[in-house]
Amino acid sequence: MRHIDNKKVKTKKEHKCVGCNHKFPLGTEMEVNKYVMDDEIKNDYWCKTCQKYADKYMRGEFEFLPGELKEGEGREEIRKETKGE
């Protein structure tokens, strides 16, 4: 995997967060990570809660299954900080 870009966006359509697998509506602020894997350009969208959770608890270790972060230890505290995402 080769990282290309990482930026905050306001979505133009519905997207699922790769961390919690929750669907977010058009107009949601999310972080999008663009990368190359198996010669294909891919995008992962992250909600604010999962991004903060990953930054705090995973320290760059991004080996998890999509949706796996929705039950992580400390997630509820971070969710409340990000106003209920």
C-alpha positions in Angstrom: 0.0 0.0 0.0 1.3 3.5 -0.9 -0.3 6.5 0.7 -1.2 9.4 -1.8 -3.2 12.0 0.1 -5.2 12.7 3.2 -7.6 15.6 3.6 -10.8 16.8 5.3 -13.8 17.1 3.0 -17.5 17.9 3.0 -19.0 15.0 1.3 -20.9 15.4 -2.0 -22.8 12.1 -1.5 -23.4 9.5 1.2 -20.3 7.6 2.4 -19.6 4.8 4.9 -16.9 5.3 7.5 -14.3 2.6 7.2 -13.8 2.6 11.0 -17.3 2.1 12.3 -19.2 1.2 9.0 -21.8 3.8 9.8 -23.4 5.6 6.8 -23.0 9.4 6.8 -25.2 11.7 4.6 -24.2 14.2 2.0 -22.6 17.3 3.5 -20.9 15.5 6.4 -17.4 16.6 7.2 -15.1 13.5 6.9 -11.5 12.7 6.4 -10.6 10.9 3.2 -7.4 8.9 2.8 -6.3 8.1 -0.8 -3.9 5.3 -1.4 -2.8 2.8 -4.0 -3.3 -0.9 -3.3 -2.9 -3.7 -5.9 -2.4 -1.1 -8.6 -5.7 0.6 -7.9 -6.4 4.0 -6.3 -8.7 3.6 -3.3 -10.4 6.1 -0.9 -11.3 5.4 2.7 -13.7 7.8 4.4 -13.4 8.4 8.2 -15.9 10.0 10.5 -14.5 12.5 13.1 -15.0 10.0 15.9 -13.1 7.1 14.2 -10.3 9.5 13.1 -9.8 10.8 16.7 -10.1 7.2 18.0 -7.4 6.0 15.6 -5.1 8.9 16.4 -5.4 8.4 20.1 -5.4 4.6 20.4 -4.0 3.0 17.3 -0.8 5.1 16.9 -0.5 4.4 13.2 -1.4 0.7 13.5 -4.3 0.5 11.0 -4.9 -3.2 10.8 -8.6 -3.8 11.5 -11.7 -4.9 9.7 -14.1 -2.3 8.4 -16.6 -1.5 11.1 -14.4 -2.9 13.9 -13.8 0.5 15.6 -17.5 1.0 16.5 -17.0 -0.9 19.8 -13.5 0.2 20.8 -12.5 1.0 24.4 -12.7 4.8 24.9 -14.8 5.3 21.8 -17.9 6.5 23.7 -15.8 9.3 25.3 -14.5 10.4 21.9 -18.0 10.2 20.4 -19.3 12.6 23.1 -16.4 15.0 22.4 -17.3 15.1 18.7 -21.0 15.8 19.5 -22.6 12.4 18.9 -21.3 11.3 15.5 
